[in-house]
Amino acid sequence: MTDEGLLWADALEDAALKDNYERWHTNGLYTGNSYVTARHGNGSHVTFNPRSGFWGGGGSADHVLAMLYSYVPGRC
């Protein structure tokens, strides 16, 4: 066993999330896609869609985002 971890992983105390996230709408309808910005421990930023499935609508990313924000207390 090593202490190197996964290539893309940061310790939770080194990561932070933007205070809010963007919900993607098309023709005024929520598509189920939401985008959140995270700061890595090295200071770089990444924006990603934490959606849990392919088929959209109905808030498919909302549950995953709520869980993500509960795990990562820091905000960037």
N, CA, C and O atoms as a GROMACS GRO file, in nm:
protein
  304
    1MET      N    1   0.084  -0.118   0.000
    1MET     CA    2   0.000   0.000   0.000
    1MET      C    3   0.089   0.124   0.000
    1MET      O    4   0.188   0.130   0.072
    2THR      N    5   0.052   0.224  -0.081
    2THR     CA    6   0.129   0.348  -0.088
    2THR      C    7   0.043   0.465  -0.045
    2THR      O    8  -0.079   0.452  -0.033
    3ASP      N    9   0.106   0.580  -0.021
    3ASP     CA   10   0.032   0.700   0.017
    3ASP      C   11   0.012   0.795  -0.100
    3ASP      O   12  -0.022   0.911  -0.081
    4GLU      N   13   0.035   0.746  -0.224
    4GLU     CA   14   0.025   0.831  -0.342
    4GLU      C   15  -0.119   0.859  -0.383
    4GLU      O   16  -0.145   0.965  -0.440
    5GLY      N   17  -0.211   0.772  -0.357
    5GLY     CA   18  -0.351   0.794  -0.392
    5GLY      C   19  -0.375   0.790  -0.542
    5GLY      O   20  -0.290   0.746  -0.620
    6LEU      N   21  -0.491   0.836  -0.582
    6LEU     CA   22  -0.526   0.842  -0.724
    6LEU      C   23  -0.460   0.961  -0.789
    6LEU      O   24  -0.433   1.061  -0.723
    7LEU      N   25  -0.435   0.953  -0.918
    7LEU     CA   26  -0.367   1.061  -0.991
    7LEU      C   27  -0.442   1.193  -0.984
    7LEU      O   28  -0.380   1.299  -0.978
    8TRP      N   29  -0.576   1.189  -0.984
    8TRP     CA   30  -0.656   1.311  -0.989
    8TRP      C   31  -0.708   1.354  -0.854
    8TRP      O   32  -0.776   1.457  -0.845
    9ALA      N   33  -0.680   1.280  -0.750
    9ALA     CA   34  -0.739   1.307  -0.619
    9ALA      C   35  -0.659   1.410  -0.539
    9ALA      O   36  -0.536   1.414  -0.545
   10ASP      N   37  -0.731   1.492  -0.466
   10ASP     CA   38  -0.673   1.585  -0.370
   10ASP      C   39  -0.732   1.552  -0.234
   10ASP      O   40  -0.843   1.500  -0.224
   11ALA      N   41  -0.657   1.583  -0.131
   11ALA     CA   42  -0.714   1.568   0.003
   11ALA      C   43  -0.832   1.664   0.015
   11ALA      O   44  -0.825   1.777  -0.034
   12LEU      N   45  -0.941   1.623   0.081
   12LEU     CA   46  -1.060   1.709   0.090
   12LEU      C   47  -1.029   1.843   0.154
   12LEU      O   48  -1.088   1.944   0.115
   13GLU      N   49  -0.939   1.847   0.251
   13GLU     CA   50  -0.908   1.975   0.315
   13GLU      C   51  -0.832   2.070   0.223
   13GLU      O   52  -0.822   2.189   0.253
   14ASP      N   53  -0.777   2.019   0.112
   14ASP     CA   54  -0.706   2.103   0.016
   14ASP      C   55  -0.795   2.148  -0.100
   14ASP      O   56  -0.757   2.238  -0.175
   15ALA      N   57  -0.911   2.088  -0.115
   15ALA     CA   58  -1.001   2.121  -0.225
   15ALA      C   59  -1.108   2.219  -0.178
   15ALA      O   60  -1.138   2.227  -0.059
   16ALA      N   61  -1.163   2.294  -0.273
   16ALA     CA   62  -1.271   2.387  -0.242
   16ALA      C   63  -1.366   2.394  -0.360
   16ALA      O   64  -1.327   2.368  -0.474
   17LEU      N   65  -1.491   2.429  -0.333
   17LEU     CA   66  -1.592   2.444  -0.437
   17LEU      C   67  -1.636   2.589  -0.444
   17LEU      O   68  -1.636   2.661  -0.344
   18LYS      N   69  -1.674   2.632  -0.564
   18LYS     CA   70  -1.731   2.766  -0.581
   18LYS      C   71  -1.860   2.774  -0.501
   18LYS      O   72  -1.930   2.673  -0.488
   19ASP      N   73  -1.893   2.892  -0.448
   19ASP     CA   74  -2.010   2.908  -0.362
   19ASP      C   75  -2.140   2.860  -0.425
   19ASP      O   76  -2.229   2.814  -0.354
   20ASN      N   77  -2.152   2.871  -0.556
   20ASN     CA   78  -2.275   2.829  -0.622
   20ASN      C   79  -2.240   2.755  -0.751
   20ASN      O   80  -2.123   2.750  -0.791
   21TYR      N   81  -2.339   2.699  -0.813
   21TYR     CA   82  -2.318   2.627  -0.937
   21TYR      C   83  -2.419   2.674  -1.040
   21TYR      O   84  -2.520   2.736  -1.007
   22GLU      N   85  -2.391   2.645  -1.166
   22GLU     CA   86  -2.474   2.691  -1.277
   22GLU      C   87  -2.562   2.577  -1.327
   22GLU      O   88  -2.513   2.470  -1.361
   23ARG      N   89  -2.692   2.602  -1.332
   23ARG     CA   90  -2.786   2.505  -1.390
   23ARG      C   91  -2.804   2.539  -1.538
   23ARG      O   92  -2.832   2.654  -1.572
   24TRP      N   93  -2.788   2.441  -1.624
   24TRP     CA   94  -2.794   2.461  -1.769
   24TRP      C   95  -2.938   2.450  -1.818
   24TRP      O   96  -3.004   2.349  -1.796
   25HIS      N   97  -2.985   2.555  -1.887
   25HIS     CA   98  -3.120   2.558  -1.943
   25HIS      C   99  -3.113   2.568  -2.095
   25HIS      O  100  -3.026   2.636  -2.149
   26THR      N  101  -3.204   2.501  -2.162
   26THR     CA  102  -3.219   2.510  -2.308
   26THR      C  103  -3.364   2.546  -2.336
   26THR      O  104  -3.456   2.476  -2.292
   27ASN      N  105  -3.384   2.654  -2.409
   27ASN     CA  106  -3.519   2.704  -2.438
   27ASN      C  107  -3.601   2.721  -2.310
   27ASN      O  108  -3.721   2.695  -2.308
   28GLY      N  109  -3.535   2.766  -2.203
   28GLY     CA  110  -3.603   2.792  -2.077
   28GLY      C  111  -3.628   2.671  -1.990
   28GLY      O  112  -3.683   2.684  -1.881
   29LEU      N  113  -3.591   2.552  -2.036
   29LEU     CA  114  -3.613   2.430  -1.959
   29LEU      C  115  -3.482   2.378  -1.901
   29LEU      O  116  -3.380   2.375  -1.969
   30TYR      N  117  -3.486   2.337  -1.776
   30TYR     CA  118  -3.369   2.279  -1.711
   30TYR      C  119  -3.339   2.144  -1.774
   30TYR      O  120  -3.427   2.058  -1.783
   31THR      N  121  -3.216   2.124  -1.818
   31THR     CA  122  -3.177   2.002  -1.889
   31THR      C  123  -3.134   1.889  -1.797
   31THR      O  124  -3.114   1.777  -1.843
   32GLY      N  125  -3.118   1.918  -1.668
   32GLY     CA  126  -3.064   1.818  -1.577
   32GLY      C  127  -2.914   1.830  -1.561
   32GLY      O  128  -2.854   1.758  -1.482
   33ASN      N  129  -2.853   1.920  -1.637
   33ASN     CA  130  -2.709   1.943  -1.628
   33ASN      C  131  -2.681   2.063  -1.538
   33ASN      O  132  -2.748   2.166  -1.548
   34SER      N  133  -2.583   2.049  -1.452
   34SER     CA  134  -2.537   2.158  -1.368
   34SER      C  135  -2.385   2.154  -1.367
   34SER      O  136  -2.325   2.047  -1.375
   35TYR      N  137  -2.323   2.270  -1.359
   35TYR     CA  138  -2.178   2.278  -1.365
   35TYR      C  139  -2.125   2.344  -1.239
   35TYR      O  140  -2.173   2.450  -1.199
   36VAL      N  141  -2.027   2.281  -1.177
   36VAL     CA  142  -1.966   2.331  -1.055
   36VAL      C  143  -1.817   2.353  -1.080
   36VAL      O  144  -1.755   2.279  -1.156
   37THR      N  145  -1.761   2.454  -1.017
   37THR     CA  146  -1.617   2.482  -1.028
   37THR      C  147  -1.550   2.442  -0.898
   37THR      O  148  -1.594   2.479  -0.789
   38ALA      N  149  -1.443   2.365  -0.912
   38ALA     CA  150  -1.366   2.319  -0.796
   38ALA      C  151  -1.224   2.371  -0.807
   38ALA      O  152  -1.169   2.386  -0.916
   39ARG      N  153  -1.164   2.398  -0.692
   39ARG     CA  154  -1.022   2.438  -0.686
   39ARG      C  155  -0.945   2.321  -0.628
   39ARG      O  156  -0.976   2.271  -0.520
   40HIS      N  157  -0.842   2.279  -0.702
   40HIS     CA  158  -0.752   2.173  -0.655
   40HIS      C  159  -0.659   2.229  -0.548
   40HIS      O  160  -0.650   2.350  -0.530
   41GLY      N  161  -0.592   2.141  -0.479
   41GLY     CA  162  -0.496   2.181  -0.377
   41GLY      C  163  -0.381   2.265  -0.431
   41GLY      O  164  -0.322   2.344  -0.358
   42ASN      N  165  -0.350   2.249  -0.562
   42ASN     CA  166  -0.240   2.326  -0.621
   42ASN      C  167  -0.286   2.463  -0.671
   42ASN      O  168  -0.206   2.537  -0.728
   43GLY      N  169  -0.413   2.498  -0.651
   43GLY     CA  170  -0.465   2.628  -0.691
   43GLY      C  171  -0.532   2.631  -0.827
   43GLY      O  172  -0.594   2.731  -0.862
   44SER      N  173  -0.520   2.525  -0.906
   44SER     CA  174  -0.585   2.522  -1.038
   44SER      C  175  -0.735   2.499  -1.021
   44SER      O  176  -0.779   2.445  -0.920
   45HIS      N  177  -0.812   2.541  -1.121
   45HIS     CA  178  -0.958   2.528  -1.117
   45HIS      C  179  -1.004   2.437  -1.229
   45HIS      O  180  -0.942   2.430  -1.335
   46VAL      N  181  -1.114   2.367  -1.205
   46VAL     CA  182  -1.176   2.282  -1.305
   46VAL      C  183  -1.328   2.297  -1.292
   46VAL      O  184  -1.381   2.304  -1.181
   47THR      N  185  -1.397   2.302  -1.405
   47THR     CA  186  -1.543   2.306  -1.406
   47THR      C  187  -1.593   2.174  -1.463
   47THR      O  188  -1.544   2.129  -1.567
   48PHE      N  189  -1.688   2.112  -1.395
   48PHE     CA  190  -1.736   1.982  -1.441
   48PHE      C  191  -1.885   1.967  -1.413
   48PHE      O  192  -1.943   2.042  -1.335
   49ASN      N  193  -1.945   1.868  -1.479
   49ASN     CA  194  -2.086   1.834  -1.464
   49ASN      C  195  -2.093   1.703  -1.386
   49ASN      O  196  -2.058   1.598  -1.440
   50PRO      N  197  -2.139   1.707  -1.262
   50PRO     CA  198  -2.142   1.585  -1.180
   50PRO      C  199  -2.268   1.501  -1.199
   50PRO      O  200  -2.310   1.430  -1.108
   51ARG      N  201  -2.326   1.509  -1.313
   51ARG     CA  202  -2.452   1.438  -1.342
   51ARG      C  203  -2.437   1.288  -1.323
   51ARG      O  204  -2.333   1.230  -1.356
   52SER      N  205  -2.540   1.226  -1.270
   52SER     CA  206  -2.532   1.083  -1.237
   52SER      C  207  -2.582   0.992  -1.349
   52SER      O  208  -2.567   0.870  -1.338
   53GLY      N  209  -2.639   1.046  -1.455
   53GLY     CA  210  -2.689   0.962  -1.562
   53GLY      C  211  -2.696   1.039  -1.694
   53GLY      O  212  -2.678   1.160  -1.696
   54PHE      N  213  -2.721   0.968  -1.802
   54PHE     CA  214  -2.724   1.032  -1.934
   54PHE      C  215  -2.854   1.106  -1.960
   54PHE      O  216  -2.853   1.220  -2.006
   55TRP      N  217  -2.967   1.042  -1.932
   55TRP     CA  218  -3.097   1.100  -1.965
   55TRP      C  219  -3.125   1.217  -1.871
   55TRP      O  220  -3.114   1.202  -1.749
   56GLY      N  221  -3.162   1.332  -1.924
   56GLY     CA  222  -3.170   1.455  -1.847
   56GLY      C  223  -3.306   1.490  -1.791
   56GLY      O  224  -3.397   1.407  -1.783
   57GLY      N  225  -3.316   1.616  -1.751
   57GLY     CA  226  -3.438   1.666  -1.691
   57GLY      C  227  -3.449   1.626  -1.546
   57GLY      O  228  -3.372   1.543  -1.497
   58GLY      N  229  -3.545   1.684  -1.479
   58GLY     CA  230  -3.580   1.640  -1.345
   58GLY      C  231  -3.474   1.652  -1.238
   58GLY      O  232  -3.492   1.595  -1.130
   59GLY      N  233  -3.366   1.721  -1.261
   59GLY     CA  234  -3.267   1.743  -1.156
   59GLY      C  235  -3.171   1.628  -1.133
   59GLY      O  236  -3.135   1.601  -1.019
   60SER      N  237  -3.128   1.561  -1.239
   60SER     CA  238  -3.041   1.445  -1.220
   60SER      C  239  -2.907   1.482  -1.157
   60SER      O  240  -2.842   1.396  -1.097
   61ALA      N  241  -2.863   1.607  -1.168
   61ALA     CA  242  -2.736   1.648  -1.107
   61ALA      C  243  -2.756   1.702  -0.966
   61ALA      O  244  -2.661   1.708  -0.888
   62ASP      N  245  -2.878   1.741  -0.930
   62ASP     CA  246  -2.902   1.808  -0.803
   62ASP      C  247  -2.866   1.722  -0.682
   62ASP      O  248  -2.804   1.772  -0.588
   63HIS      N  249  -2.902   1.595  -0.684
   63HIS     CA  250  -2.871   1.507  -0.571
   63HIS      C  251  -2.720   1.490  -0.557
   63HIS      O  252  -2.667   1.494  -0.446
   64VAL      N  253  -2.651   1.472  -0.668
   64VAL     CA  254  -2.506   1.454  -0.666
   64VAL      C  255  -2.439   1.582  -0.616
   64VAL      O  256  -2.343   1.575  -0.538
   65LEU      N  257  -2.487   1.700  -0.659
   65LEU     CA  258  -2.430   1.826  -0.612
   65LEU      C  259  -2.452   1.847  -0.462
   65LEU      O  260  -2.361   1.892  -0.392
   66ALA      N  261  -2.569   1.815  -0.414
   66ALA     CA  262  -2.596   1.829  -0.270
   66ALA      C  263  -2.500   1.742  -0.190
   66ALA      O  264  -2.446   1.785  -0.088
   67MET      N  265  -2.478   1.620  -0.236
   67MET     CA  266  -2.385   1.530  -0.168
   67MET      C  267  -2.242   1.584  -0.176
   67MET      O  268  -2.170   1.581  -0.077
   68LEU      N  269  -2.202   1.633  -0.293
   68LEU     CA  270  -2.068   1.688  -0.312
   68LEU      C  271  -2.042   1.806  -0.219
   68LEU      O  272  -1.938   1.812  -0.154
   69TYR      N  273  -2.137   1.900  -0.212
   69TYR     CA  274  -2.122   2.017  -0.126
   69TYR      C  275  -2.122   1.979   0.022
   69TYR      O  276  -2.063   2.050   0.103
   70SER      N  277  -2.186   1.870   0.059
   70SER     CA  278  -2.184   1.828   0.199
   70SER      C  279  -2.049   1.768   0.237
   70SER      O  280  -2.009   1.775   0.354
   71TYR      N  281  -1.977   1.709   0.141
   71TYR     CA  282  -1.846   1.648   0.168
   71TYR      C  283  -1.731   1.749   0.166
   71TYR      O  284  -1.634   1.733   0.240
   72VAL      N  285  -1.742   1.852   0.082
   72VAL     CA  286  -1.632   1.948   0.066
   72VAL      C  287  -1.675   2.080   0.128
   72VAL      O  288  -1.744   2.159   0.063
   73PRO      N  289  -1.636   2.107   0.252
   73PRO     CA  290  -1.685   2.226   0.322
   73PRO      C  291  -1.625   2.358   0.273
   73PRO      O  292  -1.689   2.462   0.287
   74GLY      N  293  -1.505   2.356   0.216
   74GLY     CA  294  -1.442   2.480   0.172
   74GLY      C  295  -1.506   2.537   0.048
   74GLY      O  296  -1.560   2.462  -0.034
   75ARG      N  297  -1.500   2.666   0.032
   75ARG     CA  298  -1.554   2.733  -0.088
   75ARG      C  299  -1.446   2.821  -0.147
   75ARG      O  300  -1.369   2.885  -0.074
   76CYS      N  301  -1.439   2.825  -0.281
   76CYS     CA  302  -1.339   2.910  -0.346
   76CYS      C  303  -1.405   3.030  -0.411
   76CYS      O  304  -1.337   3.114  -0.470
   0.00000   0.00000   0.00000
